């Protein structure tokens, strides 16, 4: 049974989630890939505010395709997360509490997740059309020059995710195979 949670995340919710848990996320998430992450970290490095409220935010690593008529967004499947690893600790330190992507994260990111009390969610790769059906609205926030990789504010309803790394650093990519081998 999937647990229903809302974004932005509260610290209490983020800390209560456990690796392997299925969730349905509703609320506001922000899209951002590596080029946008680099710009966000440059802003932070200059002490400038980010273009969205970072406290409790959930960042979705996605570059959606254009929306068809009558749809909020086109296909919106997750991208490989390790490309954001260089920037993730900075964004977590600024107050972000969640990330959505696919694939493993480096040890520095796991430590930053633990320090921030954050969580890394996995979305099903290859299911972008299905995932886009959970997006009820999409609004361009900034970096339009990045095209599909611009930052957008998405409103999602019952977006299906799995907790991959929890706030204690438990990693499903490690725990899953270990449980299988027992």
Backbone as ProteinMPNN parsed JSONL, in Angstrom:
{"seq_chain_A": "XXXXXXXXXXXXXXXXXXXXXXXXXXXXXXXXXXXXXXXXXXXXXXXXXXXXXXXXXXXXXXXXXXXXXXXXXXXXXXXXXXXXXXXXXXXXXXXXXXXXXXXXXXXXXXXXXXXXXXXXXXXXXXXXXXXXXXXXXXXXXXXXXXXXXXXXXXXXXXXXXXXXXXXXXXXXXXXXXXXXXX", "coords_chain_A": {"N_chain_A": [[0.845, -1.18, 0.0], [0.648, 2.123, -0.911], [1.921, 5.114, 0.509], [0.476, 8.282, 1.041], [1.791, 11.433, 0.393], [2.707, 14.942, 0.65], [4.017, 17.646, -1.27], [5.42, 20.924, -0.968], [7.8, 19.17, 1.108], [7.599, 18.451, 4.588], [9.959, 18.625, 7.272], [9.498, 16.631, 9.105], [7.967, 14.741, 7.647], [9.829, 14.027, 5.619], [11.858, 12.839, 7.168], [10.486, 10.649, 8.137], [10.141, 8.809, 6.136], [11.08, 5.7, 4.574], [13.638, 3.73, 3.043], [12.69, 1.857, 0.235], [10.002, 2.152, 0.595], [6.808, 2.722, -0.856], [5.342, 5.561, -2.333], [2.793, 8.034, -2.969], [2.925, 11.017, -4.382], [1.685, 14.257, -4.0], [1.145, 17.7, -4.875], [3.468, 20.422, -5.15], [6.233, 20.322, -7.304], [9.519, 20.975, -8.586], [11.054, 21.156, -11.723], [14.324, 20.305, -12.773], [17.425, 19.96, -14.33], [20.885, 19.087, -15.021], [22.131, 21.466, -16.221], [20.488, 23.534, -15.298], [20.772, 23.098, -12.555], [23.45, 23.808, -12.237], [23.312, 26.573, -12.715], [21.641, 27.328, -10.59], [23.278, 26.76, -8.399], [25.332, 28.545, -8.893], [23.97, 30.974, -8.48], [23.425, 30.675, -5.724], [26.056, 30.626, -4.776], [26.764, 33.256, -5.157], [25.248, 34.401, -3.277], [22.676, 35.051, -3.958], [19.063, 34.927, -4.204], [17.213, 31.906, -4.896], [15.179, 31.049, -7.769], [12.768, 29.968, -6.945], [10.808, 28.843, -4.114], [12.892, 27.299, -1.934], [12.858, 25.928, 0.48], [11.986, 22.876, 1.797], [11.487, 21.938, -0.708], [10.922, 19.796, -3.576], [12.821, 18.43, -6.068], [12.583, 17.518, -9.406], [14.243, 15.54, -11.587], [14.073, 15.996, -14.701], [13.425, 16.424, -18.176], [10.963, 17.406, -19.751], [8.943, 16.479, -22.614], [7.342, 18.503, -25.184], [4.027, 19.676, -24.446], [1.027, 18.129, -25.54], [-1.936, 19.288, -27.203], [-4.36, 20.224, -24.829], [-3.117, 18.961, -22.717], [-1.15, 19.151, -19.699], [1.559, 18.759, -19.762], [4.165, 17.19, -21.688], [5.552, 13.907, -22.305], [7.17, 12.82, -19.383], [9.482, 11.525, -18.041], [11.924, 10.34, -15.626], [15.36, 11.475, -15.422], [18.797, 10.347, -15.425], [20.241, 10.46, -12.295], [22.854, 10.878, -11.231], [24.172, 12.86, -12.607], [23.523, 15.21, -11.387], [24.843, 15.139, -9.025], [27.099, 16.712, -8.263], [25.991, 19.121, -7.604], [23.925, 18.719, -5.825], [24.486, 18.564, -2.914], [24.734, 21.315, -2.245], [22.155, 22.364, -2.807], [20.61, 20.87, -1.047], [21.65, 21.792, 1.369], [20.625, 24.327, 1.313], [17.996, 23.923, 1.895], [16.283, 22.263, 0.405], [14.39, 19.251, 0.338], [13.845, 16.947, -1.053], [14.358, 14.782, -3.887], [13.758, 13.622, -7.173], [14.428, 11.043, -9.353], [16.357, 8.764, -11.321], [18.408, 5.926, -10.784], [21.631, 5.365, -9.175], [23.195, 7.227, -6.436], [26.052, 9.193, -5.545], [28.499, 8.729, -2.839], [28.957, 11.194, -1.519], [26.588, 12.555, -1.912], [24.794, 10.901, -0.573], [25.689, 11.301, 2.05], [25.098, 14.045, 2.27], [22.317, 13.953, 2.046], [21.684, 12.619, 4.425], [22.662, 14.522, 6.293], [20.943, 16.661, 5.791], [18.502, 15.589, 6.34], [16.941, 14.63, 4.308], [15.41, 13.134, 1.34], [15.651, 10.76, -1.311], [13.888, 10.007, -4.12], [12.856, 7.426, -6.351], [11.691, 7.317, -9.659], [9.872, 5.567, -12.158], [11.789, 4.722, -14.84], [11.362, 5.101, -18.364], [8.655, 5.284, -18.341], [7.507, 7.706, -18.947], [5.25, 8.83, -20.277], [3.116, 7.781, -18.838], [3.719, 8.825, -16.274], [3.431, 11.546, -16.801], [0.713, 11.826, -16.832], [0.033, 12.272, -14.253], [0.588, 14.867, -13.777], [-0.867, 17.901, -13.272], [-0.624, 20.58, -13.819], [1.73, 22.802, -15.382], [4.228, 25.196, -15.196], [6.4, 27.515, -16.596], [9.254, 28.629, -14.947], [11.899, 29.699, -14.977], [14.936, 30.181, -16.955], [14.371, 29.744, -19.684], [15.852, 29.537, -21.989], [17.053, 27.084, -21.822], [15.363, 25.271, -22.893], [13.717, 22.203, -22.92], [14.916, 21.645, -20.532], [14.516, 23.759, -18.85], [13.557, 25.38, -15.77], [10.623, 24.364, -14.255], [7.496, 24.744, -12.574], [5.656, 22.217, -11.343], [2.447, 20.884, -10.761], [1.465, 18.088, -9.133], [-0.439, 15.051, -8.868], [-0.891, 12.26, -6.95], [1.556, 11.063, -7.744], [3.525, 8.404, -8.585], [6.07, 6.968, -6.653], [9.168, 5.58, -5.383], [10.889, 5.313, -2.35], [14.229, 5.685, -2.482], [16.688, 6.425, -1.279], [16.805, 7.031, 2.082], [16.44, 9.382, 4.859], [18.238, 8.486, 6.701], [20.248, 7.449, 5.28], [19.939, 4.938, 4.254], [19.999, 2.835, 1.484], [18.233, 1.752, -1.207], [19.295, 0.56, -3.484], [21.395, -0.803, -2.448], [20.315, -2.216, -0.259], [18.286, -3.803, -1.415], [19.505, -5.871, -3.123], [20.991, -7.109, -1.059], [18.981, -8.122, 0.615], [17.847, -9.955, -1.1], [19.879, -11.83, -1.372], [19.978, -13.077, 1.062]], "CA_chain_A": [[0.0, 0.0, 0.0], [1.444, 3.342, -1.016], [1.657, 6.189, 1.468], [0.22, 9.566, 0.406], [2.538, 12.544, 0.973], [2.511, 16.213, -0.044], [5.177, 18.522, -1.46], [6.736, 20.729, -0.386], [7.89, 18.232, 2.226], [7.979, 18.915, 5.92], [11.105, 17.88, 7.8], [8.951, 15.442, 9.764], [7.624, 13.758, 6.615], [11.057, 13.535, 4.989], [12.562, 11.942, 8.098], [9.692, 9.454, 8.435], [10.14, 7.896, 4.995], [12.096, 4.651, 4.647], [14.055, 3.126, 1.775], [11.829, 0.771, -0.21], [8.599, 2.52, 0.775], [6.1, 3.289, -2.005], [4.58, 6.757, -1.988], [2.082, 8.792, -3.99], [3.228, 12.409, -4.066], [0.833, 15.31, -4.546], [1.616, 19.025, -4.509], [4.334, 21.169, -6.061], [7.626, 19.927, -7.51], [10.209, 21.817, -9.554], [11.919, 20.408, -12.622], [15.681, 20.848, -12.932], [18.466, 19.022, -14.708], [22.236, 19.537, -14.69], [22.428, 22.861, -16.59], [19.744, 24.374, -14.352], [21.42, 22.94, -11.254], [24.674, 24.615, -12.241], [22.915, 27.972, -12.557], [21.131, 27.514, -9.228], [24.419, 26.785, -7.477], [26.028, 29.817, -9.123], [23.194, 31.975, -7.744], [23.674, 30.461, -4.297], [27.435, 31.019, -4.518], [26.809, 34.721, -5.115], [24.36, 34.851, -2.219], [21.414, 35.513, -4.538], [17.959, 33.98, -3.959], [16.842, 30.998, -5.97], [13.939, 31.504, -8.415], [11.606, 29.27, -6.385], [11.001, 28.611, -2.681], [13.692, 26.081, -1.813], [12.575, 25.243, 1.743], [11.113, 21.711, 1.673], [11.198, 21.666, -2.119], [11.244, 18.533, -4.226], [13.32, 18.665, -7.425], [12.392, 16.379, -10.298], [15.251, 15.524, -12.637], [13.305, 15.668, -15.897], [13.351, 17.363, -19.29], [9.749, 16.912, -20.4], [8.668, 16.812, -24.01], [6.267, 19.504, -25.27], [2.661, 19.219, -24.154], [0.063, 18.032, -26.625], [-3.118, 20.102, -26.885], [-5.205, 19.73, -23.743], [-2.332, 18.339, -21.655], [-0.299, 20.072, -18.937], [2.972, 18.503, -20.053], [4.395, 16.0, -22.504], [6.183, 12.798, -21.602], [7.977, 13.398, -18.302], [10.179, 10.481, -17.303], [13.117, 10.795, -14.899], [16.674, 11.341, -16.025], [19.796, 9.752, -14.553], [20.466, 11.415, -11.214], [24.24, 11.15, -10.844], [24.64, 14.1, -13.25], [23.248, 16.311, -10.465], [25.548, 14.893, -7.763], [28.012, 17.807, -7.903], [25.212, 20.278, -7.162], [22.919, 18.326, -4.842], [24.752, 18.978, -1.53], [24.444, 22.747, -2.083], [20.712, 22.577, -2.771], [20.115, 20.306, 0.211], [22.051, 22.705, 2.442], [19.745, 25.5, 1.23], [16.676, 23.589, 2.422], [15.532, 21.286, -0.374], [14.273, 18.005, 1.1], [13.559, 15.78, -1.871], [14.782, 14.7, -5.271], [13.157, 12.515, -7.919], [15.226, 10.707, -10.524], [16.583, 7.318, -11.443], [19.804, 5.53, -10.661], [22.395, 5.513, -7.927], [23.791, 8.51, -6.049], [27.385, 9.04, -4.988], [28.597, 8.765, -1.378], [28.845, 12.566, -1.017], [25.166, 12.892, -1.917], [24.177, 10.154, 0.529], [26.028, 12.028, 3.289], [24.343, 15.297, 2.271], [20.931, 13.57, 2.331], [21.618, 12.364, 5.866], [22.858, 15.778, 7.013], [19.781, 17.524, 5.585], [17.257, 14.899, 6.686], [16.214, 14.642, 3.036], [15.062, 11.836, 0.761], [15.78, 10.616, -2.762], [12.848, 9.138, -4.661], [13.017, 6.899, -7.688], [10.525, 7.205, -10.526], [10.102, 4.497, -13.126], [12.303, 5.124, -16.138], [10.654, 4.511, -19.492], [7.212, 5.426, -18.149], [7.269, 9.144, -18.965], [3.877, 9.17, -20.676], [2.27, 7.459, -17.687], [3.996, 9.789, -15.211], [2.897, 12.859, -17.162], [-0.723, 11.858, -16.526], [-0.101, 12.711, -12.857], [0.906, 16.294, -13.749], [-2.09, 18.638, -13.59], [-0.253, 21.884, -14.378], [3.163, 23.055, -15.548], [4.472, 26.622, -15.43], [7.8, 27.875, -16.756], [9.72, 29.529, -13.894], [13.077, 30.424, -15.437], [15.909, 29.533, -17.835], [13.68, 29.318, -20.89], [16.869, 29.223, -22.996], [17.445, 25.678, -21.682], [14.365, 24.44, -23.554], [13.075, 21.185, -22.075], [15.587, 21.594, -19.237], [14.182, 24.946, -18.061], [12.904, 25.068, -14.497], [9.165, 24.483, -14.274], [6.725, 24.377, -11.384], [4.63, 21.231, -11.668], [1.508, 20.413, -9.754], [1.28, 16.654, -9.361], [-1.409, 14.336, -8.032], [-0.674, 10.81, -6.841], [2.732, 10.745, -8.553], [4.047, 7.178, -7.957], [7.506, 6.984, -6.395], [9.731, 4.685, -4.384], [11.99, 5.912, -1.594], [15.459, 4.96, -2.799], [17.6, 6.719, -0.169], [16.071, 7.75, 3.125], [17.19, 10.389, 5.625], [19.276, 7.808, 7.491], [21.268, 6.969, 4.348], [19.639, 3.595, 3.763], [19.961, 2.915, 0.033], [17.549, 0.594, -1.762], [20.182, -0.113, -4.43], [22.249, -1.683, -1.653], [19.484, -3.066, 0.579], [17.528, -4.761, -2.223], [20.292, -7.071, -3.413], [21.352, -7.794, 0.179], [17.811, -8.888, 1.079], [17.67, -11.059, -2.04], [20.926, -12.825, -1.171], [19.845, -13.732, 2.378]], "C_chain_A": [[0.887, 1.238, 0.0], [0.975, 4.384, 0.0], [1.48, 7.502, 0.702], [0.995, 10.656, 1.148], [2.364, 13.775, 0.09], [3.814, 16.985, -0.117], [4.675, 19.961, -1.534], [6.673, 19.816, 0.838], [8.153, 18.962, 3.53], [9.184, 18.089, 6.353], [10.627, 16.581, 8.435], [8.61, 14.353, 8.741], [8.881, 13.17, 5.986], [11.774, 12.535, 5.892], [11.794, 10.657, 8.381], [9.704, 8.423, 7.314], [11.296, 6.908, 5.075], [12.382, 4.077, 3.272], [13.178, 1.92, 1.466], [10.355, 1.086, -0.107], [8.031, 3.108, -0.523], [5.286, 4.479, -1.549], [3.842, 7.27, -3.217], [2.212, 10.249, -3.586], [2.24, 13.338, -4.756], [1.393, 16.643, -4.088], [2.5, 19.618, -5.578], [5.733, 20.591, -6.099], [8.206, 20.855, -8.579], [11.114, 20.951, -10.413], [13.28, 21.087, -12.692], [16.617, 19.708, -13.307], [19.818, 19.683, -14.508], [22.533, 20.986, -15.051], [21.718, 23.828, -15.646], [20.36, 24.29, -12.957], [22.678, 23.805, -11.172], [24.328, 26.085, -12.026], [22.395, 28.255, -11.152], [22.284, 27.613, -8.231], [25.265, 28.042, -7.675], [25.312, 30.953, -8.414], [23.483, 31.879, -6.249], [25.076, 30.91, -3.921], [27.615, 32.528, -4.447], [25.908, 35.293, -4.032], [23.03, 35.384, -2.715], [20.32, 34.479, -4.283], [17.711, 33.086, -5.168], [15.49, 31.437, -6.536], [12.673, 30.763, -7.973], [11.857, 29.072, -4.896], [11.685, 27.263, -2.443], [13.348, 25.28, -0.56], [11.556, 24.123, 1.555], [10.844, 21.28, 0.243], [11.607, 20.253, -2.538], [11.633, 18.868, -5.656], [13.193, 17.381, -8.236], [13.374, 16.517, -11.45], [14.595, 15.044, -13.933], [13.457, 16.784, -16.924], [12.15, 16.95, -20.12], [9.656, 17.296, -21.867], [7.523, 17.824, -24.048], [4.894, 18.878, -25.02], [1.847, 19.133, -25.433], [-1.143, 18.885, -26.252], [-3.982, 19.436, -25.809], [-4.454, 19.064, -22.609], [-1.472, 19.393, -20.964], [1.158, 19.969, -19.358], [3.062, 17.292, -20.969], [4.99, 14.891, -21.656], [7.204, 13.349, -20.593], [8.609, 12.32, -17.436], [11.457, 11.0, -16.665], [14.394, 10.618, -15.705], [17.638, 10.778, -14.977], [20.312, 10.784, -13.549], [21.921, 11.766, -10.949], [24.78, 12.417, -11.493], [24.394, 15.323, -12.366], [24.05, 16.196, -9.172], [26.462, 16.043, -7.331], [27.271, 18.986, -7.286], [24.267, 19.973, -6.0], [23.252, 18.75, -3.417], [24.453, 20.459, -1.275], [22.951, 22.987, -1.949], [20.087, 21.987, -1.508], [20.461, 21.225, 1.381], [21.191, 23.967, 2.456], [18.32, 25.2, 1.675], [15.827, 22.654, 1.595], [15.507, 19.971, 0.4], [13.997, 16.773, 0.256], [14.042, 15.921, -3.289], [14.106, 13.497, -5.892], [14.019, 12.273, -9.153], [15.272, 9.206, -10.698], [18.072, 7.072, -11.31], [20.428, 5.872, -9.329], [22.864, 6.937, -7.707], [25.144, 8.224, -5.425], [27.399, 9.166, -3.477], [28.476, 10.179, -0.798], [27.385, 12.992, -0.948], [24.454, 12.157, -0.785], [24.463, 10.859, 1.859], [25.26, 13.339, 3.388], [22.858, 15.047, 2.557], [20.759, 13.346, 3.83], [21.72, 13.664, 6.653], [21.633, 16.681, 6.927], [18.48, 16.893, 6.065], [16.34, 14.798, 5.472], [15.948, 13.227, 2.551], [15.231, 11.894, -0.751], [14.765, 9.579, -3.209], [13.247, 8.643, -6.039], [11.676, 6.877, -8.395], [10.865, 6.171, -11.595], [10.571, 5.079, -14.45], [11.544, 4.423, -17.248], [9.149, 4.627, -19.391], [6.8, 6.897, -18.159], [5.863, 9.541, -19.342], [2.913, 8.89, -19.53], [2.469, 8.483, -16.575], [3.413, 11.156, -15.528], [1.399, 12.951, -16.892], [-0.995, 12.273, -15.087], [0.188, 14.199, -12.696], [-0.34, 17.061, -14.179], [-1.815, 20.049, -14.103], [1.26, 21.994, -14.426], [3.332, 24.522, -15.915], [5.971, 26.861, -15.532], [8.169, 28.896, -15.683], [10.903, 30.357, -14.374], [13.929, 29.543, -16.359], [15.253, 28.952, -19.086], [14.664, 28.918, -21.992], [17.336, 27.771, -22.92], [16.429, 24.727, -22.32], [13.688, 23.483, -22.588], [13.676, 21.146, -20.676], [15.378, 22.853, -18.404], [13.53, 24.51, -16.749], [11.416, 25.367, -14.624], [8.602, 24.128, -12.909], [5.632, 23.427, -11.859], [3.717, 21.021, -10.478], [1.226, 18.963, -10.095], [0.232, 16.098, -8.409], [-1.117, 12.85, -8.109], [0.455, 10.334, -7.755], [3.435, 9.556, -7.898], [5.574, 7.17, -7.866], [7.878, 5.891, -5.411], [10.844, 5.431, -3.67], [13.228, 5.071, -1.873], [16.495, 5.17, -1.705], [16.834, 7.527, 0.853], [17.008, 8.654, 3.923], [18.267, 9.788, 6.52], [20.388, 7.255, 6.599], [21.053, 5.55, 3.87], [19.353, 3.68, 2.273], [19.362, 1.63, -0.537], [18.413, -0.155, -2.77], [21.162, -1.044, -3.724], [21.406, -2.685, -0.872], [18.744, -4.144, -0.211], [18.316, -6.016, -2.539], [20.693, -7.836, -2.151], [20.21, -8.642, 0.693], [17.594, -10.111, 0.183], [18.663, -12.184, -1.774], [20.831, -13.545, 0.171], [19.193, -15.075, 2.28]], "O_chain_A": [[1.781, 1.366, 0.837], [-0.214, 4.503, 0.296], [2.266, 7.796, -0.199], [0.879, 10.794, 2.365], [1.934, 13.677, -1.059], [4.61, 16.991, 0.823], [3.611, 20.207, -2.103], [5.644, 19.704, 1.505], [8.853, 19.975, 3.557], [9.4, 16.984, 5.855], [11.284, 15.547, 8.312], [8.929, 13.182, 8.948], [8.99, 11.953, 5.835], [12.244, 11.499, 5.422], [12.387, 9.672, 8.821], [9.313, 7.276, 7.528], [12.366, 7.239, 5.585], [11.485, 3.952, 2.439], [12.951, 1.068, 2.324], [9.531, 0.361, -0.665], [8.695, 3.894, -1.2], [4.621, 4.431, -0.515], [4.216, 6.978, -4.353], [1.671, 10.666, -2.562], [1.991, 13.214, -5.956], [2.039, 16.725, -3.043], [2.316, 19.358, -6.767], [6.356, 20.39, -5.057], [7.471, 21.442, -9.372], [11.853, 20.112, -9.898], [13.367, 22.315, -12.671], [16.606, 18.641, -12.693], [19.894, 20.741, -13.883], [23.144, 21.687, -14.244], [22.297, 24.836, -15.242], [20.457, 25.299, -12.258], [22.933, 24.451, -10.156], [24.983, 26.767, -11.238], [22.679, 29.311, -10.587], [22.264, 28.451, -7.33], [25.851, 28.548, -6.718], [25.958, 31.81, -7.81], [23.753, 32.886, -5.594], [25.271, 31.511, -2.864], [28.509, 33.021, -3.76], [25.807, 36.51, -3.877], [22.329, 36.087, -1.988], [20.609, 33.289, -4.159], [17.97, 33.469, -6.309], [14.733, 32.126, -5.853], [11.617, 30.93, -8.583], [13.005, 29.129, -4.455], [11.11, 26.211, -2.725], [13.531, 24.062, -0.545], [10.404, 24.376, 1.2], [10.062, 20.36, 0.005], [12.487, 19.624, -1.952], [10.872, 19.513, -6.377], [13.631, 16.31, -7.816], [13.338, 17.496, -12.196], [14.565, 13.848, -14.224], [13.602, 17.953, -16.566], [12.3, 16.217, -21.097], [10.216, 18.302, -22.301], [6.811, 17.989, -23.058], [4.647, 17.716, -25.341], [1.974, 19.986, -26.312], [-1.342, 19.172, -25.072], [-4.287, 18.246, -25.882], [-5.07, 18.64, -21.631], [-1.11, 20.403, -21.567], [1.9, 20.95, -19.321], [2.148, 16.47, -21.019], [4.933, 14.94, -20.427], [7.998, 14.231, -20.919], [8.312, 12.212, -16.247], [12.015, 11.999, -17.12], [14.496, 9.733, -16.554], [17.323, 10.742, -13.788], [20.766, 11.86, -13.937], [22.198, 12.869, -10.479], [25.743, 12.999, -10.995], [25.005, 16.369, -12.584], [23.948, 17.067, -8.308], [26.578, 16.313, -6.136], [27.856, 19.763, -6.531], [23.858, 20.881, -5.276], [22.364, 19.268, -2.74], [23.968, 20.814, -0.201], [22.522, 23.735, -1.071], [19.137, 22.55, -0.965], [19.645, 21.411, 2.284], [21.046, 24.606, 3.499], [17.513, 26.119, 1.819], [14.741, 22.275, 2.032], [16.491, 19.614, 1.048], [13.922, 15.665, 0.788], [14.128, 17.023, -3.83], [13.9, 12.477, -5.234], [14.303, 13.203, -9.908], [14.369, 8.478, -10.288], [18.891, 7.913, -11.681], [19.849, 6.56, -8.488], [22.928, 7.745, -8.634], [25.365, 7.157, -4.851], [26.435, 9.651, -2.884], [27.947, 10.346, 0.301], [26.988, 13.709, -0.03], [23.601, 12.735, -0.112], [23.57, 10.993, 2.696], [24.816, 13.712, 4.474], [22.217, 15.847, 3.237], [19.799, 13.829, 4.429], [20.945, 13.885, 7.583], [21.316, 17.389, 7.883], [17.465, 17.579, 6.187], [15.117, 14.871, 5.596], [16.22, 12.251, 3.25], [14.991, 12.921, -1.386], [14.771, 8.436, -2.751], [13.898, 9.357, -6.801], [10.66, 6.477, -7.826], [12.038, 5.941, -11.889], [9.848, 5.833, -15.101], [11.127, 3.276, -17.09], [8.431, 4.125, -20.255], [5.861, 7.289, -17.466], [5.325, 10.497, -18.784], [1.997, 9.673, -19.28], [1.494, 8.96, -15.994], [2.949, 11.855, -14.627], [0.87, 14.052, -16.738], [-2.132, 12.591, -14.738], [0.049, 14.739, -11.599], [-0.818, 16.902, -15.303], [-2.672, 20.651, -14.749], [1.976, 21.378, -13.636], [2.672, 25.03, -16.822], [6.728, 26.453, -14.651], [7.486, 29.908, -15.523], [10.919, 31.576, -14.204], [13.684, 28.347, -16.518], [15.54, 27.826, -19.492], [14.356, 28.068, -22.827], [17.954, 27.277, -23.863], [16.616, 23.511, -22.289], [13.151, 23.899, -21.562], [13.035, 20.674, -19.737], [16.0, 23.002, -17.352], [13.014, 23.398, -16.643], [11.006, 26.452, -15.035], [9.168, 23.31, -12.183], [4.789, 23.794, -12.677], [4.163, 20.986, -9.331], [0.801, 18.646, -11.206], [0.041, 16.601, -7.302], [-1.098, 12.258, -9.188], [0.321, 9.327, -8.45], [3.9, 9.676, -6.765], [6.272, 7.343, -8.865], [7.029, 5.348, -4.704], [11.653, 6.106, -4.307], [13.27, 3.887, -1.541], [17.117, 4.211, -1.247], [16.279, 8.579, 0.538], [18.216, 8.682, 3.685], [19.116, 10.511, 7.04], [21.352, 6.668, 7.09], [21.893, 5.005, 3.155], [18.55, 4.508, 1.842], [19.924, 0.549, -0.367], [18.287, -1.372, -2.904], [21.697, -1.968, -4.336], [21.737, -3.869, -0.823], [18.592, -5.269, 0.264], [17.852, -7.12, -2.256], [20.735, -9.066, -2.16], [20.428, -9.761, 1.159], [17.201, -11.174, 0.663], [18.33, -13.359, -1.931], [21.538, -14.528, 0.392], [19.01, -15.748, 3.294]]}, "name": "protein", "num_of_chains": 1, "seq": "XXXXXXXXXXXXXXXXXXXXXXXXXXXXXXXXXXXXXXXXXXXXXXXXXXXXXXXXXXXXXXXXXXXXXXXXXXXXXXXXXXXXXXXXXXXXXXXXXXXXXXXXXXXXXXXXXXXXXXXXXXXXXXXXXXXXXXXXXXXXXXXXXXXXXXXXXXXXXXXXXXXXXXXXXXXXXXXXXXXXXX"}
